[in-house]
Amino acid sequence: MQAVSNLSDRAVAKTQAPETMLAELHKAIATQLAPQVADIDLKGQYPRDFMHLVGELGGYRQAVAVEYGGAGNGLKAAVQAIEAISQECLCTGFMTWCQIACTWYMQNSDNTYLKQHLLPLVATGKVLGGTGLSNPMKHFAGIEKIALVAERQPGGYVLNGMLPWVSNLGAGHHFGIAARLTDSDDYLMAIVSDELTGLTLRCNAHFIALEGSNTYSCIFRDVFVPDELILAAPCEEYVNRIRPGFILTQVGMGLGLVASCIQIMERANQRYGHVNRFLDDQVEDLAASLATTREKTYAIATQMSQQGCDRPLLKQVIQARIDASELSLRAANAAMLHVGARGYLHGGIAERKLRESYFVAIVTPALKQLKKMLHDMEKSKVKS
């Protein structure tokens, strides 16, 4: 675990205004990311250099405490970084969310070792990382079985099983996992990497809109995870602690996607506005909905950073995520209709946005899971 133990690489904490980060990030998006988008989408090119650059510019560390190499600006700035990148390329925006989620897991853990040694490296993009929590989040919502099991051994745990798809991975990348403890109803969460003996990454699938996301299946065969890498065990309270930020930061993907769809519609109207005006969804309608969703999301993010997240606020988080999914589908559909026949050109931006919009609605927690979560919360409220 060289990346974890090399303390000389720890980031030096410094303050940074969100406006400064966003201004620099927008320049990098225009000059470094935009020219790669077609290859990321169609050829599966992983934008490694850009991912490291986002870290250098402060995109991953906005919500991280200054003492751990962060900017200490809260979740709003993290959402804005994801939003800015997703407006150009949702695949890269998703990987940005993966990286930020990885920092979120560590900063909310009671594990001082991880917070002091690995968190600063992930927060500054020196070490890249993913989430690995799609299966656990579905399991904890009663949707599917847990994929990994863990057995206690002296100094750590031995893990076995297979996670089907984990994104933003590669040699030396770190990611969060959850596993059921054998002979117990409890679970653990940990940070792992392919540097652990017995953990193998396999690329066995191809994806629409996410081909450049470095998504792998992760095979665990007697993988020993030392106590230094355990986020929480048992982890019920910890999962409740990280879930709101996990969900809310995903809204940034939807905000960025919708903004780009509106731009597509505006360009199409320069030539076809005289007939596009008969479509149901117009630029001003979507722009108003986007402004409302953005304002609510930023307000929730600020409140969470200042006061934490209680049950009523969690319902608002879930609803914001639902709104982002539904608005993404609506905006991408409107963009495709505004563009018309040109939307059928292979590699065209409108059809890419259409594919991307379905990901916003399907990525864990998917739209159907989010609605189930709200239903379950209302049901438990009635019973209580």
C-alpha positions as CSV (number, residue, x, y, z in Angstrom):
1,M,0.0,0.0,0.0
2,Q,2.7,2.4,-1.0
3,A,0.3,5.3,-1.8
4,V,-1.2,5.1,1.7
5,S,2.1,4.9,3.6
6,N,4.1,7.5,1.7
7,L,3.6,10.4,4.0
8,S,5.9,12.7,2.0
9,D,3.2,12.9,-0.7
10,R,0.6,14.2,1.7
11,A,-1.1,17.4,0.5
12,V,-0.4,20.7,2.2
13,A,-3.7,22.1,3.4
14,K,-4.6,25.5,2.0
15,T,-7.8,27.5,1.7
16,Q,-9.3,28.1,-1.7
17,A,-12.4,30.1,-2.7
18,P,-14.9,28.0,-4.7
19,E,-15.1,30.8,-7.3
20,T,-11.4,30.5,-8.0
21,M,-11.6,26.7,-8.3
22,L,-14.6,26.9,-10.7
23,A,-13.0,29.6,-12.9
24,E,-9.9,27.5,-13.3
25,L,-11.9,24.4,-13.8
26,H,-14.0,25.9,-16.6
27,K,-10.8,26.8,-18.4
28,A,-9.5,23.3,-18.1
29,I,-12.8,21.9,-19.3
30,A,-12.7,24.0,-22.5
31,T,-9.0,23.4,-23.3
32,Q,-8.3,19.9,-21.9
33,L,-11.6,18.0,-21.7
34,A,-13.7,19.2,-24.6
35,P,-11.3,18.0,-27.3
36,Q,-11.4,14.5,-25.8
37,V,-15.1,14.0,-25.4
38,A,-15.7,12.1,-28.6
39,D,-12.9,9.7,-27.9
40,I,-14.1,9.2,-24.3
41,D,-17.6,8.5,-25.5
42,L,-17.0,6.4,-28.6
43,K,-13.5,4.9,-28.1
44,G,-13.6,4.4,-24.4
45,Q,-10.6,6.7,-23.8
46,Y,-10.0,7.2,-20.1
47,P,-9.1,10.9,-19.4
48,R,-6.5,10.1,-16.8
49,D,-4.5,13.4,-17.2
50,F,-7.7,15.5,-16.8
51,M,-8.8,13.5,-13.8
52,H,-5.4,14.3,-12.1
53,L,-5.8,17.9,-13.2
54,V,-9.2,18.3,-11.6
55,G,-7.5,17.3,-8.3
56,E,-4.7,19.8,-8.8
57,L,-7.3,22.6,-9.4
58,G,-9.1,21.6,-6.2
59,G,-12.2,20.0,-7.7
60,Y,-12.2,17.0,-5.4
61,R,-11.3,18.6,-2.1
62,Q,-14.0,21.3,-1.7
63,A,-16.0,19.4,0.9
64,V,-13.0,18.0,2.7
65,A,-11.8,19.6,5.9
66,V,-8.6,21.7,5.6
67,E,-6.8,19.5,8.1
68,Y,-6.9,16.6,5.6
69,G,-5.8,18.6,2.6
70,G,-9.3,20.0,1.8
71,A,-10.7,23.4,1.0
72,G,-13.4,23.2,3.7
73,N,-16.0,24.9,1.5
74,G,-18.7,22.3,1.9
75,L,-20.9,20.1,-0.4
76,K,-22.3,23.0,-2.5
77,A,-18.8,23.6,-4.1
78,A,-18.5,19.8,-4.7
79,V,-21.8,19.7,-6.5
80,Q,-20.7,22.7,-8.6
81,A,-17.5,20.9,-9.7
82,I,-19.4,17.9,-10.8
83,E,-22.0,20.1,-12.5
84,A,-19.4,22.0,-14.5
85,I,-17.7,18.9,-15.8
86,S,-21.0,17.0,-16.5
87,Q,-22.1,19.9,-18.7
88,E,-19.3,19.0,-21.1
89,C,-19.1,15.3,-20.6
90,L,-21.3,13.3,-18.2
91,C,-19.0,10.3,-18.2
92,T,-16.2,12.4,-16.8
93,G,-18.6,14.2,-14.5
94,F,-19.6,10.8,-13.1
95,M,-16.0,9.9,-12.5
96,T,-15.6,13.2,-10.7
97,W,-18.5,12.2,-8.5
98,C,-16.8,8.8,-7.9
99,Q,-13.7,10.6,-6.7
100,I,-15.6,13.0,-4.5
101,A,-17.6,10.1,-3.1
102,C,-14.4,8.3,-2.2
103,T,-13.2,11.3,-0.2
104,W,-16.7,11.5,1.4
105,Y,-16.4,8.0,2.7
106,M,-13.0,8.7,4.4
107,Q,-13.8,12.1,5.9
108,N,-16.9,10.7,7.5
109,S,-15.1,7.7,9.0
110,D,-13.7,7.5,12.5
111,N,-10.6,5.9,11.0
112,T,-7.8,8.5,11.7
113,Y,-5.3,6.5,9.6
114,L,-7.3,6.8,6.4
115,K,-8.1,10.4,7.0
116,Q,-4.5,11.4,7.7
117,H,-2.7,9.2,5.1
118,L,-5.0,8.4,2.1
119,L,-7.7,11.1,2.2
120,P,-5.3,14.0,1.3
121,L,-4.0,12.0,-1.7
122,V,-7.5,11.3,-3.1
123,A,-8.7,14.8,-2.3
124,T,-5.9,16.3,-4.4
125,G,-6.2,13.8,-7.2
126,K,-2.7,12.3,-6.7
127,V,-4.5,8.9,-6.1
128,L,-7.7,8.2,-8.1
129,G,-10.6,6.3,-6.7
130,G,-14.1,5.0,-7.1
131,T,-17.1,4.1,-4.9
132,G,-18.0,0.4,-5.2
133,L,-21.2,1.0,-3.2
134,S,-23.9,0.3,-5.9
135,N,-24.5,-3.2,-4.7
136,P,-24.5,-2.3,-1.0
137,M,-26.8,0.7,-1.4
138,K,-29.3,-1.6,-3.3
139,H,-28.9,-4.2,-0.6
140,F,-29.5,-1.8,2.2
141,A,-32.7,-0.7,0.4
142,G,-33.9,-4.3,0.1
143,I,-33.4,-4.6,-3.6
144,E,-30.6,-7.2,-4.0
145,K,-28.2,-9.5,-2.0
146,I,-24.9,-8.2,-0.8
147,A,-22.0,-9.4,-3.0
148,L,-19.1,-9.6,-0.6
149,V,-18.6,-11.5,2.6
150,A,-16.0,-10.8,5.3
151,E,-14.5,-13.0,7.9
152,R,-12.7,-11.6,10.9
153,Q,-9.0,-12.5,11.2
154,P,-6.2,-11.1,13.5
155,G,-5.5,-7.6,12.3
156,G,-8.2,-7.3,9.7
157,Y,-10.8,-9.2,7.6
158,V,-10.7,-11.7,4.7
159,L,-13.1,-10.8,1.9
160,N,-14.5,-13.0,-0.8
161,G,-17.0,-12.4,-3.6
162,M,-17.4,-10.3,-6.8
163,L,-18.6,-6.7,-7.4
164,P,-20.0,-6.6,-11.0
165,W,-19.2,-3.0,-12.0
166,V,-17.1,-0.4,-10.2
167,S,-16.1,2.8,-12.1
168,N,-13.1,5.1,-12.2
169,L,-10.7,2.2,-11.5
170,G,-7.3,1.2,-12.6
171,A,-3.9,0.2,-11.3
172,G,-3.4,1.8,-7.9
173,H,-6.9,3.3,-7.7
174,H,-8.8,3.0,-4.4
175,F,-12.5,2.4,-3.8
176,G,-15.0,1.8,-1.1
177,I,-16.7,-1.5,-0.5
178,A,-19.2,-3.1,1.9
179,A,-19.4,-6.7,3.0
180,R,-21.5,-8.8,5.2
181,L,-19.7,-10.2,8.3
182,T,-19.9,-14.0,8.4
183,D,-22.1,-15.5,11.0
184,S,-23.6,-12.1,11.7
185,D,-26.2,-9.6,10.7
186,D,-23.7,-6.8,10.7
187,Y,-21.6,-5.4,7.8
188,L,-18.3,-3.6,7.4
189,M,-17.2,-0.9,5.0
190,A,-13.6,-0.4,3.8
191,I,-11.3,1.2,1.3
192,V,-9.5,-1.2,-0.9
193,S,-7.4,-1.3,-4.1
194,D,-6.0,-3.8,-6.6
195,E,-2.7,-3.6,-4.6
196,L,-4.2,-6.0,-2.1
197,T,-3.3,-9.6,-2.8
198,G,-6.2,-11.6,-4.3
199,L,-8.1,-8.6,-5.7
200,T,-8.4,-8.7,-9.5
201,L,-10.0,-6.2,-11.9
202,R,-11.6,-7.5,-15.0
203,C,-13.0,-5.5,-17.9
204,N,-15.8,-7.7,-19.4
205,A,-18.5,-5.3,-20.6
206,H,-19.0,-2.3,-22.8
207,F,-21.3,0.6,-22.1
208,I,-23.3,3.3,-23.8
209,A,-22.3,6.8,-22.6
210,L,-19.8,5.4,-20.1
211,E,-17.3,3.6,-22.2
212,G,-14.5,5.8,-20.9
213,S,-15.3,5.4,-17.3
214,N,-12.8,2.6,-16.6
215,T,-15.5,0.3,-15.2
216,Y,-14.4,-3.1,-14.0
217,S,-15.7,-6.2,-12.3
218,C,-13.8,-6.7,-9.0
219,I,-13.0,-10.3,-7.9
220,F,-12.1,-10.9,-4.3
221,R,-10.4,-14.2,-3.5
222,D,-9.3,-14.4,0.1
223,V,-8.4,-10.7,0.1
224,F,-7.0,-9.6,3.5
225,V,-8.0,-6.0,4.4
226,P,-6.1,-4.7,7.4
227,D,-7.9,-2.7,10.1
228,E,-6.1,0.4,8.9
229,L,-8.4,0.4,5.8
230,I,-11.7,-0.3,7.6
231,L,-14.1,2.6,7.4
232,A,-16.6,1.2,9.9
233,A,-17.5,-2.2,11.4
234,P,-20.4,-2.5,12.1
235,C,-21.5,0.2,9.6
236,E,-25.2,0.8,10.0
237,E,-24.8,4.2,11.6
238,Y,-21.9,5.0,9.2
239,V,-24.0,4.3,6.1
240,N,-26.7,6.6,7.4
241,R,-24.0,9.2,7.9
242,I,-22.7,9.0,4.3
243,R,-25.9,8.3,2.4
244,P,-27.2,11.9,2.1
245,G,-24.0,13.3,0.6
246,F,-23.6,10.2,-1.6
247,I,-27.1,11.0,-3.1
248,L,-27.0,14.8,-3.2
249,T,-23.7,15.2,-5.0
250,Q,-25.1,13.1,-7.8
251,V,-27.5,15.9,-8.5
252,G,-24.6,17.8,-10.0
253,M,-24.5,15.4,-12.9
254,G,-28.1,16.2,-13.8
255,L,-27.7,19.9,-13.4
256,G,-24.8,19.9,-15.8
257,L,-26.6,17.7,-18.3
258,V,-29.7,19.8,-18.4
259,A,-27.7,23.0,-18.9
260,S,-26.0,21.5,-21.9
261,C,-29.3,20.3,-23.4
262,I,-30.7,23.9,-23.1
263,Q,-27.6,25.1,-25.0
264,I,-28.4,22.6,-27.7
265,M,-31.9,23.8,-28.0
266,E,-30.9,27.4,-28.2
267,R,-28.5,26.6,-31.1
268,A,-31.2,24.6,-32.9
269,N,-33.7,27.4,-32.5
270,Q,-31.3,29.7,-34.5
271,R,-32.4,27.8,-37.6
272,Y,-35.6,26.0,-36.6
273,G,-37.1,28.2,-33.9
274,H,-40.1,28.9,-36.1
275,V,-41.2,25.3,-35.9
276,N,-39.6,24.3,-32.6
277,R,-41.9,26.7,-30.8
278,F,-44.7,24.2,-31.2
279,L,-42.9,21.6,-29.1
280,D,-44.1,21.1,-25.5
281,D,-40.8,21.8,-23.7
282,Q,-39.2,25.2,-24.6
283,V,-35.9,26.7,-23.6
284,E,-37.5,29.1,-21.0
285,D,-39.5,26.2,-19.4
286,L,-36.4,24.0,-18.9
287,A,-34.3,27.0,-17.8
288,A,-36.8,27.8,-15.1
289,S,-37.0,24.2,-13.9
290,L,-33.2,24.0,-13.9
291,A,-32.9,27.2,-11.9
292,T,-35.4,25.9,-9.3
293,T,-33.6,22.5,-9.0
294,R,-30.2,24.2,-8.8
295,E,-31.3,26.6,-6.1
296,K,-32.9,23.9,-4.0
297,T,-29.9,21.7,-4.3
298,Y,-27.4,24.4,-3.4
299,A,-29.5,25.3,-0.4
300,I,-29.7,21.7,0.8
301,A,-26.0,21.3,0.3
302,T,-25.3,24.4,2.4
303,Q,-27.6,23.3,5.2
304,M,-26.1,19.8,5.3
305,S,-22.6,21.2,5.5
306,Q,-23.6,23.5,8.4
307,Q,-26.0,21.3,10.3
308,G,-25.8,17.7,9.1
309,C,-28.8,15.8,7.8
310,D,-31.9,14.9,9.7
311,R,-34.9,12.8,8.4
312,P,-36.8,15.8,6.9
313,L,-33.7,17.0,5.1
314,L,-33.0,13.5,3.8
315,K,-36.4,13.5,2.2
316,Q,-35.4,16.8,0.4
317,V,-32.2,15.2,-0.7
318,I,-34.0,12.3,-2.2
319,Q,-36.5,14.5,-3.9
320,A,-33.8,16.7,-5.4
321,R,-32.1,13.6,-6.8
322,I,-35.5,12.5,-8.3
323,D,-36.0,16.0,-9.8
324,A,-32.6,15.8,-11.4
325,S,-33.3,12.5,-13.0
326,E,-36.7,13.4,-14.3
327,L,-35.5,16.8,-15.6
328,S,-32.5,15.2,-17.3
329,L,-34.8,12.8,-19.2
330,R,-37.1,15.7,-20.1
331,A,-34.3,18.0,-21.2
332,A,-32.5,15.4,-23.3
333,N,-35.7,14.4,-25.0
334,A,-36.5,18.0,-25.8
335,A,-33.0,18.6,-27.1
336,M,-33.3,15.6,-29.5
337,L,-36.7,16.9,-30.8
338,H,-35.4,20.4,-31.2
339,V,-32.4,19.1,-33.3
340,G,-34.6,16.8,-35.3
341,A,-33.1,14.6,-38.0
342,R,-29.6,15.7,-37.2
343,G,-29.9,14.0,-33.9
344,Y,-29.6,10.7,-35.8
345,L,-26.0,11.4,-36.9
346,H,-23.6,8.9,-35.2
347,G,-21.6,10.7,-32.6
348,G,-23.8,13.7,-32.5
349,I,-24.1,15.7,-29.3
350,A,-27.9,15.4,-29.0
351,E,-27.9,11.6,-29.1
352,R,-25.1,11.5,-26.6
353,K,-27.1,13.6,-24.2
354,L,-30.0,11.3,-24.6
355,R,-27.8,8.3,-23.7
356,E,-26.3,10.3,-20.8
357,S,-29.7,11.3,-19.4
358,Y,-30.7,7.6,-18.9
359,F,-27.6,7.1,-16.8
360,V,-28.6,10.0,-14.5
361,A,-31.9,8.1,-14.0
362,I,-30.4,4.7,-13.7
363,V,-27.2,5.1,-11.7
364,T,-27.5,3.9,-8.1
365,P,-29.7,5.0,-6.5
366,A,-31.8,4.8,-9.6
367,L,-35.0,6.7,-10.1
368,K,-37.1,3.7,-9.1
369,Q,-35.0,3.1,-6.0
370,L,-35.3,6.8,-4.9
371,K,-39.1,6.6,-5.2
372,K,-39.1,3.4,-3.2
373,M,-37.0,5.1,-0.5
374,L,-39.5,7.9,-0.2
375,H,-42.3,5.4,-0.1
376,D,-40.6,3.4,2.6
377,M,-39.9,6.6,4.6
378,E,-43.6,7.6,4.5
379,K,-44.7,4.1,5.4
380,S,-42.4,3.9,8.4
381,K,-43.7,7.4,9.5
382,V,-47.2,6.1,9.4
383,K,-46.3,3.0,11.5
384,S,-44.5,5.1,14.1
